[in-house]
Amino acid sequence: MFRWFLPTLFAVIVGLLVLLGSLLPIPTLASLRADLLSGAAVIASFAMVLAFANVLRVHFGRLVAKQAKSVHATGQRFASLILLLSAIASFVLVLLQGPEGIASQTIVEGVLIPGQSALLALTAVTLVLTGARILRTRWRASSVLFLVVALLVLWTTVGIGTPSGIGMPSGIGTPALVYPGILETVMRFVNAVATGGMRGLLLGVALGTVITGLRIIVGIDRPHSGG
């Protein structure tokens, strides 16, 4: 009983206090809410440190474990070695200089941002290839719409055929140069659809978060106690 009752009771009390501190203009509740959120941030930070240590432990164990000599095993060891070196170096540099240090900013601008750009580029190409494969197996209106939207997003993002002076670099194609209104019309359509989709996703995430929080507060869900 106490295995699930005490964690559930603690979660319900803390959730109610945070909710009341956010809704009611009472200074005591607001101060208590801030203290609880600060404690949650400390616990989350400690959990991140434990997760970081667990990643190092797993990859260090993979590096020193005796494995059969093969190309796959060698590749795994090399990847683990690169991950260990980069993780330890980044942690030490940020620990010594802080997040605003020169080395930290160099890592962000020279590694993280280019990596994110490369992943976004791969995502765009993957969407187009997925649309082409869908058309080969299932020729439907939804498949054609998916491929058309993916191509439009890729076109407006990369800037192919985009004349200079409208917020994108000069492209190498000709459609927007011959018909100047094409790109503007396409971008308005894509921005409207993308904005509506993002707002729908954000509303869904917000409603899901609220419902999940309410289910935990009333004790229906007990993820903290395995229930």
N, C-alpha and C positions, 0 to 999 in steps of 0.2 A: 504493500500500500504506500509506504513512505517513499518507495522508489520513484513513483510517478506523482504522488500527491504533493510533496513539498516543492519539487521543481515547477509543477503546474501552478500551485498557489503563488509562488514567487513571481512567475511570469505574468500571472493575471494582475497582481498588485502593481508591479512595475509598469505594465502596459496601461493600466487605468491611470496611474499617476502621470505618466507621460502624456496620455491623451487629454486628461483634465488640465494639465499645465499648458497644453497647446490651445485649448478651447476657452478656458476661463481666465479672465483678467485678474488673477489673484497673484500678488508678488511671491508669496510663499510657495505656491505650486509651480510658478515659473522658475524660481530658484532651484527647487527640488528637481524639476525636469532637466534643467541645465546640468546639475550634478550627475543625474542618472545617465544622461547622454555622454558626459565626459567619461564616466566610468565605462560605458559601453565602448567608447572609442579606444580606451586603454586596453580593454579585453580584446577588441578586434585587432589592435596593433600587436599584442602578444601572440594572438593566434596566427597572424601573418609571419611573425618571427619563427614560430614553431613550424609553419608550413615551409618556410625557406630552409630551415634546418633539416626537415624531412626530405626535401628535394636533394639537398647536398648528400644526405645519408644514402638515399637510394642510388644516386648516380656514382657516388664513391664506391659503394658495394658492387655495382655493376663493373666499375673500372678494375677492381682488385680481384673479382671473382674469377675462378678458373673456368674457362669456356673452351669449347672446341674451336680450333683455328679454322675460321671460314671468313668469307668476305662480309657476310652479315654481322658476325660477331665483332669483326674489326671495325666495321662502320659504327656499330653501337658504342664501342669503347671510345672511338674518336669523337662521336657526338657528345658522349658523357664528359670527356675531357674538356672539350670546348665549352660546354655548359658550366662545368665547375670553375674553370679559369675565369670566364666572363662574369659569373655570378659573384665570386669572391672578390674579383677586382672592382666590380661596380659597388659592392657593399662597402669595401674598405675606402674607396674614394669618396663616396657619399658620406660615410661616417666621419672622415677626416675633414672634408671641406664643406659639408652640408649640401642641401639641394641646390643652392644658388652658386656653388663654386664653379670655377672654370672647367675643371674636369667633368663635373656633373652635367653642365650645360653642353660640353663637347659630346658626351655620350648621348644626350638627348637629341642634339641637332645632327650628329654624324652617324648615329646608329638607329635610334628608335624611330625618328621621323622618316628617314629613307625606308626603313623596314615597313612602316605602316603604309607608305605610298606604294611600295611593291606589293603588299598584300591586297590593297585596294585595286591595283591594276590587275592582279591575278583574279580577284573576285569578278571584275567586269568581264574579263575574257572567259571565265568559267560560266558566267551567265549566258553569254552568247553561244558557247559550245553546248550548254545544256539545252538551250532553246532549239538549236539545230538538231540535236539528238531526239528531242521530243517530237519534232516535225517528222523525223524518219520513222518513228514507231507509232505515234498517235497524231494523226492529222485532224486537229480540231480548231475551233475558233479561239479557244483559250490558249492553245499552244502558239498560234500565230500572233495573238495579242502579246503574249509573254516575250516572244522574240522581237517584235516591233518595239516594245517599250525598252527592252534591254539595249537594242541598237540605238534608240533615241538618247537614252541616258549616256551610253558610251560616246556618242557623237558630240553631245553638248558638254560632256566632261572633258574629253580630250581636246576639243576645239578644232576638229578637222573641217576645213573649209570656212573657218571663222575669220572674217576681216578684222584687222586691228582697229582698236578704238571703241570696242563695246565690252571691254572687261575681260577679254581672253586673248591669248597670244595669237599672232597671225598663223593661220593653218596652211595646209598644202593643197587642199581640195578646191573645187570651183563652185559647188551649188550655192553657197551663201554669197559668193562674189557675184554670180550672175543674177540671183534673186535675193536682194538684201533682206526682204521681209521673211524669208523662209526660216532662218535661224532664230529670229526674234519670236516668231509664232511658235516654233517648236519648243524654245526655252520657256515660254510662258506656259505652254501645256505641261511640260515636264515638271516645272516648278510648282504648278498648281496641284498636279497629281502627287508629287513627292511631299509637298507640304500637307496635303490632306491625309496621305498615308502615315506620315510621321505623327500628325496630331492624333489619328486614330490609335496608333501604337502606344503613344504616351498616355492617352486616356485609358486604354486597356491595361497598361502597366499600373497606372494609378489606382484603378478600380480593383485590380487583382491584389495590389499591396494592401489596400484598405480592407478588403474581404478577408485576406489571410491574417491581418492583424486582429480583426474582430473575432475570427474563429479561434485564434490563440488566446485572446483576452477572455472569451467566454468558456474556454476550456475544451472546445470541440477537437482542436488539433493540439497534439503534444509532441512536437518535434524535438524538444529539449529533453524529453524523458523516454523517447523511443515509442511514443504512442501515436 
